[in-house]
Amino acid sequence: MATTKDFNEPLCACCNDCGSCLIGFLVPCGICYLQAKAVSDATGDGMGTPCLLRGLCCIGAALNRGKIRSHFEYDGSFLGDCFIHWFCTFCATLQEYREVQKAGHRA
């Protein structure tokens, strides 16, 4: 019997971390920074590339989410990541940031 492994942090729990929520909401490009930081902390990739890829709408964000999924060995797919970021980029990005922070990957 196969088990699935998914994000520990819920998708719609943006207010669980008010600090990152405020950065994402009030600072221009704050969401891009938070997701780039999460990817960088989890995988060691530089932060410049995720910020540039973010300009491709949900595709860049989905690629970054995939890096986090791959690093933590979570189930999912690129298409699913695209849908999540298409409909709820803000919540998905904050979920990714919280997930990496709670896993102990801090700069």
N, CA, C and O atoms as a GROMACS GRO file, in nm:
protein
  428
    1MET      N    1   0.084  -0.117   0.000
    1MET     CA    2   0.000   0.000   0.000
    1MET      C    3   0.089   0.124   0.000
    1MET      O    4   0.167   0.145   0.092
    2ALA      N    5   0.076   0.205  -0.103
    2ALA     CA    6   0.157   0.325  -0.116
    2ALA      C    7   0.096   0.439  -0.036
    2ALA      O    8  -0.026   0.456  -0.033
    3THR      N    9   0.181   0.517   0.027
    3THR     CA   10   0.134   0.634   0.099
    3THR      C   11   0.175   0.758   0.022
    3THR      O   12   0.276   0.759  -0.049
    4THR      N   13   0.096   0.862   0.036
    4THR     CA   14   0.129   0.988  -0.029
    4THR      C   15   0.189   1.082   0.073
    4THR      O   16   0.155   1.079   0.191
    5LYS      N   17   0.276   1.165   0.025
    5LYS     CA   18   0.342   1.261   0.111
    5LYS      C   19   0.318   1.400   0.051
    5LYS      O   20   0.352   1.425  -0.064
    6ASP      N   21   0.259   1.488   0.131
    6ASP     CA   22   0.222   1.620   0.083
    6ASP      C   23   0.276   1.726   0.180
    6ASP      O   24   0.330   1.692   0.285
    7PHE      N   25   0.260   1.850   0.144
    7PHE     CA   26   0.302   1.960   0.230
    7PHE      C   27   0.240   1.945   0.369
    7PHE      O   28   0.122   1.912   0.381
    8ASN      N   29   0.318   1.970   0.472
    8ASN     CA   30   0.266   1.966   0.608
    8ASN      C   31   0.186   2.091   0.640
    8ASN      O   32   0.090   2.086   0.718
    9GLU      N   33   0.224   2.203   0.580
    9GLU     CA   34   0.154   2.329   0.601
    9GLU      C   35   0.030   2.334   0.512
    9GLU      O   36   0.038   2.299   0.395
   10PRO      N   37  -0.085   2.377   0.567
   10PRO     CA   38  -0.205   2.387   0.484
   10PRO      C   39  -0.194   2.500   0.382
   10PRO      O   40  -0.125   2.600   0.405
   11LEU      N   41  -0.262   2.485   0.270
   11LEU     CA   42  -0.257   2.584   0.163
   11LEU      C   43  -0.319   2.717   0.206
   11LEU      O   44  -0.262   2.823   0.183
   12CYS      N   45  -0.434   2.712   0.268
   12CYS     CA   46  -0.507   2.835   0.303
   12CYS      C   47  -0.487   2.870   0.450
   12CYS      O   48  -0.584   2.881   0.525
   13ALA      N   49  -0.364   2.888   0.489
   13ALA     CA   50  -0.333   2.927   0.627
   13ALA      C   51  -0.236   3.044   0.626
   13ALA      O   52  -0.139   3.048   0.702
   14CYS      N   53  -0.266   3.140   0.539
   14CYS     CA   54  -0.176   3.254   0.519
   14CYS      C   55  -0.150   3.331   0.648
   14CYS      O   56  -0.040   3.383   0.668
   15CYS      N   57  -0.248   3.339   0.734
   15CYS     CA   58  -0.235   3.420   0.855
   15CYS      C   59  -0.162   3.347   0.968
   15CYS      O   60  -0.145   3.402   1.076
   16ASN      N   61  -0.118   3.224   0.944
   16ASN     CA   62  -0.040   3.152   1.045
   16ASN      C   63   0.096   3.217   1.066
   16ASN      O   64   0.158   3.198   1.171
   17ASP      N   65   0.143   3.291   0.969
   17ASP     CA   66   0.269   3.363   0.979
   17ASP      C   67   0.243   3.505   0.929
   17ASP      O   68   0.261   3.535   0.811
   18CYS      N   69   0.201   3.591   1.020
   18CYS     CA   70   0.160   3.727   0.981
   18CYS      C   71   0.274   3.808   0.922
   18CYS      O   72   0.250   3.892   0.836
   19GLY      N   73   0.396   3.784   0.966
   19GLY     CA   74   0.511   3.858   0.913
   19GLY      C   75   0.530   3.835   0.764
   19GLY      O   76   0.541   3.930   0.687
   20SER      N   77   0.535   3.709   0.722
   20SER     CA   78   0.553   3.681   0.579
   20SER      C   79   0.429   3.720   0.500
   20SER      O   80   0.439   3.759   0.384
   21CYS      N   81   0.313   3.710   0.563
   21CYS     CA   82   0.189   3.752   0.496
   21CYS      C   83   0.194   3.902   0.466
   21CYS      O   84   0.158   3.944   0.356
   22LEU      N   85   0.240   3.981   0.561
   22LEU     CA   86   0.250   4.126   0.539
   22LEU      C   87   0.354   4.159   0.433
   22LEU      O   88   0.331   4.247   0.349
   23ILE      N   89   0.468   4.091   0.436
   23ILE     CA   90   0.571   4.114   0.333
   23ILE      C   91   0.513   4.084   0.196
   23ILE      O   92   0.529   4.163   0.103
   24GLY      N   93   0.447   3.970   0.184
   24GLY     CA   94   0.390   3.930   0.056
   24GLY      C   95   0.283   4.023   0.006
   24GLY      O   96   0.267   4.043  -0.115
   25PHE      N   97   0.208   4.081   0.097
   25PHE     CA   98   0.096   4.165   0.059
   25PHE      C   99   0.136   4.311   0.038
   25PHE      O  100   0.087   4.375  -0.056
   26LEU      N  101   0.223   4.364   0.122
   26LEU     CA  102   0.252   4.507   0.120
   26LEU      C  103   0.374   4.546   0.038
   26LEU      O  104   0.381   4.659  -0.011
   27VAL      N  105   0.469   4.457   0.022
   27VAL     CA  106   0.593   4.491  -0.048
   27VAL      C  107   0.582   4.448  -0.194
   27VAL      O  108   0.553   4.332  -0.222
   28PRO      N  109   0.605   4.542  -0.287
   28PRO     CA  110   0.605   4.501  -0.428
   28PRO      C  111   0.708   4.390  -0.450
   28PRO      O  112   0.820   4.398  -0.401
   29CYS      N  113   0.670   4.290  -0.520
   29CYS     CA  114   0.752   4.172  -0.547
   29CYS      C  115   0.782   4.092  -0.420
   29CYS      O  116   0.872   4.008  -0.421
   30GLY      N  117   0.709   4.116  -0.313
   30GLY     CA  118   0.730   4.042  -0.189
   30GLY      C  119   0.706   3.893  -0.205
   30GLY      O  120   0.780   3.812  -0.150
   31ILE      N  121   0.603   3.858  -0.279
   31ILE     CA  122   0.572   3.717  -0.303
   31ILE      C  123   0.687   3.651  -0.379
   31ILE      O  124   0.726   3.538  -0.347
   32CYS      N  125   0.739   3.720  -0.479
   32CYS     CA  126   0.852   3.665  -0.556
   32CYS      C  127   0.971   3.639  -0.465
   32CYS      O  128   1.036   3.535  -0.474
   33TYR      N  129   0.999   3.734  -0.377
   33TYR     CA  130   1.111   3.719  -0.285
   33TYR      C  131   1.089   3.601  -0.191
   33TYR      O  132   1.180   3.520  -0.171
   34LEU      N  133   0.969   3.590  -0.134
   34LEU     CA  134   0.943   3.482  -0.038
   34LEU      C  135   0.957   3.345  -0.103
   34LEU      O  136   1.012   3.253  -0.043
   35GLN      N  137   0.906   3.332  -0.225
   35GLN     CA  138   0.918   3.202  -0.290
   35GLN      C  139   1.063   3.173  -0.329
   35GLN      O  140   1.110   3.061  -0.314
   36ALA      N  141   1.132   3.275  -0.377
   36ALA     CA  142   1.273   3.256  -0.413
   36ALA      C  143   1.354   3.218  -0.290
   36ALA      O  144   1.443   3.133  -0.299
   37LYS      N  145   1.325   3.279  -0.177
   37LYS     CA  146   1.396   3.247  -0.053
   37LYS      C  147   1.366   3.104  -0.010
   37LYS      O  148   1.457   3.032   0.033
   38ALA      N  149   1.241   3.061  -0.022
   38ALA     CA  150   1.205   2.924   0.015
   38ALA      C  151   1.279   2.824  -0.072
   38ALA      O  152   1.333   2.725  -0.022
   39VAL      N  153   1.283   2.848  -0.203
   39VAL     CA  154   1.353   2.757  -0.294
   39VAL      C  155   1.502   2.756  -0.262
   39VAL      O  156   1.565   2.650  -0.257
   40SER      N  157   1.557   2.874  -0.241
   40SER     CA  158   1.700   2.883  -0.211
   40SER      C  159   1.735   2.812  -0.080
   40SER      O  160   1.834   2.739  -0.074
   41ASP      N  161   1.654   2.832   0.022
   41ASP     CA  162   1.681   2.768   0.151
   41ASP      C  163   1.668   2.616   0.142
   41ASP      O  164   1.745   2.543   0.205
   42ALA      N  165   1.571   2.568   0.066
   42ALA     CA  166   1.547   2.424   0.059
   42ALA      C  167   1.649   2.353  -0.030
   42ALA      O  168   1.695   2.244   0.003
   43THR      N  169   1.682   2.414  -0.143
   43THR     CA  170   1.761   2.342  -0.242
   43THR      C  171   1.902   2.396  -0.262
   43THR      O  172   1.986   2.329  -0.322
   44GLY      N  173   1.930   2.516  -0.211
   44GLY     CA  174   2.061   2.575  -0.230
   44GLY      C  175   2.076   2.648  -0.361
   44GLY      O  176   2.182   2.704  -0.388
   45ASP      N  177   1.970   2.649  -0.444
   45ASP     CA  178   1.975   2.725  -0.569
   45ASP      C  179   1.982   2.873  -0.538
   45ASP      O  180   1.934   2.918  -0.434
   46GLY      N  181   2.042   2.950  -0.628
   46GLY     CA  182   2.046   3.094  -0.612
   46GLY      C  183   1.907   3.154  -0.619
   46GLY      O  184   1.815   3.092  -0.672
   47MET      N  185   1.892   3.274  -0.566
   47MET     CA  186   1.759   3.335  -0.562
   47MET      C  187   1.726   3.412  -0.689
   47MET      O  188   1.609   3.440  -0.712
   48GLY      N  189   1.823   3.447  -0.772
   48GLY     CA  190   1.797   3.527  -0.891
   48GLY      C  191   1.709   3.456  -0.993
   48GLY      O  192   1.616   3.515  -1.047
   49THR      N  193   1.739   3.331  -1.018
   49THR     CA  194   1.663   3.256  -1.119
   49THR      C  195   1.515   3.242  -1.084
   49THR      O  196   1.431   3.265  -1.171
   50PRO      N  197   1.479   3.206  -0.960
   50PRO     CA  198   1.336   3.198  -0.930
   50PRO      C  199   1.264   3.331  -0.950
   50PRO      O  200   1.149   3.332  -0.993
   51CYS      N  201   1.329   3.442  -0.918
   51CYS     CA  202   1.265   3.573  -0.938
   51CYS      C  203   1.242   3.600  -1.086
   51CYS      O  204   1.138   3.654  -1.124
   52LEU      N  205   1.338   3.562  -1.170
   52LEU     CA  206   1.321   3.583  -1.313
   52LEU      C  207   1.213   3.491  -1.369
   52LEU      O  208   1.131   3.534  -1.451
   53LEU      N  209   1.212   3.366  -1.324
   53LEU     CA  210   1.112   3.272  -1.372
   53LEU      C  211   0.972   3.313  -1.330
   53LEU      O  212   0.875   3.280  -1.397
   54ARG      N  213   0.960   3.385  -1.221
   54ARG     CA  214   0.830   3.427  -1.170
   54ARG      C  215   0.759   3.515  -1.272
   54ARG      O  216   0.636   3.522  -1.273
   55GLY      N  217   0.836   3.582  -1.359
   55GLY     CA  218   0.777   3.666  -1.462
   55GLY      C  219   0.696   3.585  -1.562
   55GLY      O  220   0.618   3.644  -1.638
   56LEU      N  221   0.710   3.455  -1.565
   56LEU     CA  222   0.634   3.370  -1.656
   56LEU      C  223   0.504   3.323  -1.593
   56LEU      O  224   0.451   3.217  -1.628
   57CYS      N  225   0.452   3.400  -1.500
   57CYS     CA  226   0.324   3.372  -1.433
   57CYS      C  227   0.334   3.243  -1.354
   57CYS      O  228   0.432   3.220  -1.283
   58CYS      N  229   0.234   3.160  -1.366
   58CYS     CA  230   0.228   3.041  -1.281
   58CYS      C  231   0.332   2.935  -1.321
   58CYS      O  232   0.360   2.845  -1.242
   59ILE      N  233   0.388   2.944  -1.440
   59ILE     CA  234   0.485   2.844  -1.483
   59ILE      C  235   0.613   2.852  -1.400
   59ILE      O  236   0.663   2.751  -1.352
   60GLY      N  237   0.664   2.974  -1.383
   60GLY     CA  238   0.784   2.990  -1.301
   60GLY      C  239   0.761   2.950  -1.157
   60GLY      O  240   0.846   2.885  -1.096
   61ALA      N  241   0.646   2.988  -1.104
   61ALA     CA  242   0.613   2.952  -0.965
   61ALA      C  243   0.598   2.801  -0.952
   61ALA      O  244   0.639   2.744  -0.851
   62ALA      N  245   0.539   2.737  -1.052
   62ALA     CA  246   0.521   2.591  -1.048
   62ALA      C  247   0.655   2.520  -1.055
   62ALA      O  248   0.674   2.418  -0.988
   63LEU      N  249   0.748   2.571  -1.134
   63LEU     CA  250   0.882   2.512  -1.140
   63LEU      C  251   0.948   2.520  -1.003
   63LEU      O  252   1.014   2.426  -0.959
   64ASN      N  253   0.932   2.633  -0.937
   64ASN     CA  254   0.990   2.651  -0.804
   64ASN      C  255   0.924   2.559  -0.702
   64ASN      O  256   0.992   2.499  -0.618
   65ARG      N  257   0.792   2.548  -0.709
   65ARG     CA  258   0.720   2.458  -0.617
   65ARG      C  259   0.766   2.314  -0.639
   65ARG      O  260   0.779   2.237  -0.544
   66GLY      N  261   0.791   2.279  -0.764
   66GLY     CA  262   0.841   2.146  -0.796
   66GLY      C  263   0.977   2.118  -0.734
   66GLY      O  264   1.005   2.006  -0.692
   67LYS      N  265   1.063   2.222  -0.728
   67LYS     CA  266   1.193   2.205  -0.663
   67LYS      C  267   1.175   2.174  -0.515
   67LYS      O  268   1.246   2.090  -0.460
   68ILE      N  269   1.082   2.241  -0.452
   68ILE     CA  270   1.056   2.215  -0.310
   68ILE      C  271   0.998   2.075  -0.292
   68ILE      O  272   1.039   2.001  -0.203
   69ARG      N  273   0.901   2.039  -0.378
   69ARG     CA  274   0.843   1.904  -0.370
   69ARG      C  275   0.951   1.798  -0.389
   69ARG      O  276   0.954   1.699  -0.316
   70SER      N  277   1.038   1.819  -0.485
   70SER     CA  278   1.143   1.723  -0.512
   70SER      C  279   1.238   1.712  -0.392
   70SER      O  280   1.277   1.602  -0.354
   71HIS      N  281   1.275   1.824  -0.336
   71HIS     CA  282   1.368   1.824  -0.223
   71HIS      C  283   1.311   1.749  -0.102
   71HIS      O  284   1.382   1.672  -0.038
   72PHE      N  285   1.184   1.772  -0.074
   72PHE     CA  286   1.120   1.706   0.042
   72PHE      C  287   1.053   1.574   0.005
   72PHE      O  288   0.991   1.510   0.090
   73GLU      N  289   1.064   1.534  -0.122
   73GLU     CA  290   1.005   1.410  -0.173
   73GLU      C  291   0.854   1.406  -0.154
   73GLU      O  292   0.799   1.305  -0.111
   74TYR      N  293   0.789   1.516  -0.187
   74TYR     CA  294   0.643   1.524  -0.180
   74TYR      C  295   0.584   1.479  -0.313
   74TYR      O  296   0.646   1.493  -0.419
   75ASP      N  297   0.464   1.425  -0.305
   75ASP     CA  298   0.392   1.386  -0.426
   75ASP      C  299   0.336   1.510  -0.495
   75ASP      O  300   0.324   1.616  -0.433
   76GLY      N  301   0.304   1.495  -0.621
   76GLY     CA  302   0.243   1.604  -0.696
   76GLY      C  303   0.294   1.604  -0.838
   76GLY      O  304   0.372   1.517  -0.879
   77SER      N  305   0.249   1.704  -0.913
   77SER     CA  306   0.290   1.712  -1.053
   77SER      C  307   0.305   1.858  -1.093
   77SER      O  308   0.255   1.949  -1.027
   78PHE      N  309   0.374   1.879  -1.203
   78PHE     CA  310   0.393   2.014  -1.255
   78PHE      C  311   0.258   2.076  -1.290
   78PHE      O  312   0.234   2.194  -1.261
   79LEU      N  313   0.170   2.000  -1.351
   79LEU     CA  314   0.039   2.052  -1.388
   79LEU      C  315  -0.041   2.093  -1.264
   79LEU      O  316  -0.105   2.198  -1.263
   80GLY      N  317  -0.036   2.011  -1.162
   80GLY     CA  318  -0.103   2.046  -1.036
   80GLY      C  319  -0.045   2.172  -0.975
   80GLY      O  320  -0.119   2.256  -0.923
   81ASP      N  321   0.087   2.186  -0.981
   81ASP     CA  322   0.152   2.306  -0.929
   81ASP      C  323   0.109   2.429  -1.008
   81ASP      O  324   0.087   2.536  -0.950
   82CYS      N  325   0.096   2.414  -1.140
   82CYS     CA  326   0.049   2.526  -1.223
   82CYS      C  327  -0.092   2.570  -1.182
   82CYS      O  328  -0.119   2.689  -1.169
   83PHE      N  329  -0.180   2.474  -1.161
   83PHE     CA  330  -0.317   2.506  -1.120
   83PHE      C  331  -0.320   2.575  -0.984
   83PHE      O  332  -0.393   2.673  -0.965
   84ILE      N  333  -0.241   2.525  -0.892
   84ILE     CA  334  -0.239   2.587  -0.759
   84ILE      C  335  -0.193   2.731  -0.770
   84ILE      O  336  -0.253   2.820  -0.709
   85HIS      N  337  -0.088   2.757  -0.847
   85HIS     CA  338  -0.038   2.893  -0.859
   85HIS      C  339  -0.125   2.979  -0.949
   85HIS      O  340  -0.126   3.102  -0.934
   86TRP      N  341  -0.197   2.921  -1.041
   86TRP     CA  342  -0.288   2.998  -1.126
   86TRP      C  343  -0.403   3.054  -1.043
   86TRP      O  344  -0.442   3.170  -1.059
   87PHE      N  345  -0.457   2.970  -0.954
   87PHE     CA  346  -0.574   3.011  -0.878
   87PHE      C  347  -0.542   3.075  -0.743
   87PHE      O  348  -0.623   3.152  -0.691
   88CYS      N  349  -0.425   3.047  -0.686
   88CYS     CA  350  -0.396   3.099  -0.553
   88CYS      C  351  -0.246   3.115  -0.530
   88CYS      O  352  -0.188   3.051  -0.442
   89THR      N  353  -0.184   3.200  -0.610
   89THR     CA  354  -0.040   3.221  -0.599
   89THR      C  355  -0.001   3.267  -0.460
   89THR      O  356   0.097   3.218  -0.403
   90PHE      N  357  -0.075   3.361  -0.405
   90PHE     CA  358  -0.042   3.417  -0.275
   90PHE      C  359  -0.038   3.307  -0.168
   90PHE      O  360   0.060   3.295  -0.094
   91CYS      N  361  -0.144   3.229  -0.160
   91CYS     CA  362  -0.151   3.122  -0.058
   91CYS      C  363  -0.045   3.015  -0.081
   91CYS      O  364   0.017   2.968   0.014
   92ALA      N  365  -0.024   2.976  -0.207
   92ALA     CA  366   0.074   2.872  -0.238
   92ALA      C  367   0.215   2.916  -0.204
   92ALA      O  368   0.294   2.839  -0.149
   93THR      N  369   0.247   3.040  -0.237
   93THR     CA  370   0.381   3.090  -0.208
   93THR      C  371   0.406   3.097  -0.058
   93THR      O  372   0.513   3.060  -0.011
   94LEU      N  373   0.308   3.144   0.017
   94LEU     CA  374   0.324   3.150   0.162
   94LEU      C  375   0.331   3.009   0.222
   94LEU      O  376   0.402   2.987   0.320
   95GLN      N  377   0.257   2.915   0.164
   95GLN     CA  378   0.265   2.777   0.210
   95GLN      C  379   0.406   2.722   0.190
   95GLN      O  380   0.461   2.658   0.280
   96GLU      N  381   0.463   2.747   0.075
   96GLU     CA  382   0.598   2.699   0.046
   96GLU      C  383   0.699   2.762   0.142
   96GLU      O  384   0.787   2.694   0.194
   97TYR      N  385   0.686   2.890   0.165
   97TYR     CA  386   0.777   2.961   0.255
   97TYR      C  387   0.768   2.904   0.397
   97TYR      O  388   0.870   2.877   0.459
   98ARG      N  389   0.644   2.887   0.447
   98ARG     CA  390   0.625   2.832   0.583
   98ARG      C  391   0.679   2.690   0.592
   98ARG      O  392   0.740   2.653   0.692
   99GLU      N  393   0.656   2.610   0.488
   99GLU     CA  394   0.700   2.471   0.487
   99GLU      C  395   0.852   2.462   0.505
   99GLU      O  396   0.902   2.384   0.586
  100VAL      N  397   0.923   2.542   0.428
  100VAL     CA  398   1.069   2.539   0.433
  100VAL      C  399   1.118   2.594   0.567
  100VAL      O  400   1.211   2.539   0.626
  101GLN      N  401   1.057   2.701   0.616
  101GLN     CA  402   1.099   2.759   0.743
  101GLN      C  403   1.078   2.661   0.858
  101GLN      O  404   1.165   2.647   0.944
  102LYS      N  405   0.965   2.594   0.860
  102LYS     CA  406   0.936   2.500   0.969
  102LYS      C  407   1.020   2.374   0.959
  102LYS      O  408   1.038   2.304   1.058
  103ALA      N  409   1.071   2.344   0.840
  103ALA     CA  410   1.157   2.228   0.824
  103ALA      C  411   1.298   2.254   0.877
  103ALA      O  412   1.381   2.164   0.882
  104GLY      N  413   1.323   2.380   0.915
  104GLY     CA  414   1.452   2.413   0.972
  104GLY      C  415   1.554   2.464   0.874
  104GLY      O  416   1.672   2.476   0.907
  105HIS      N  417   1.511   2.496   0.754
  105HIS     CA  418   1.603   2.549   0.652
  105HIS      C  419   1.598   2.701   0.658
  105HIS      O  420   1.522   2.765   0.585
  106ARG      N  421   1.679   2.756   0.745
  106ARG     CA  422   1.684   2.902   0.761
  106ARG      C  423   1.820   2.953   0.720
  106ARG      O  424   1.922   2.886   0.737
  107ALA      N  425   1.819   3.073   0.666
  107ALA     CA  426   1.946   3.134   0.623
  107ALA      C  427   2.022   3.185   0.744
  107ALA      O  428   2.131   3.240   0.730
   0.00000   0.00000   0.00000
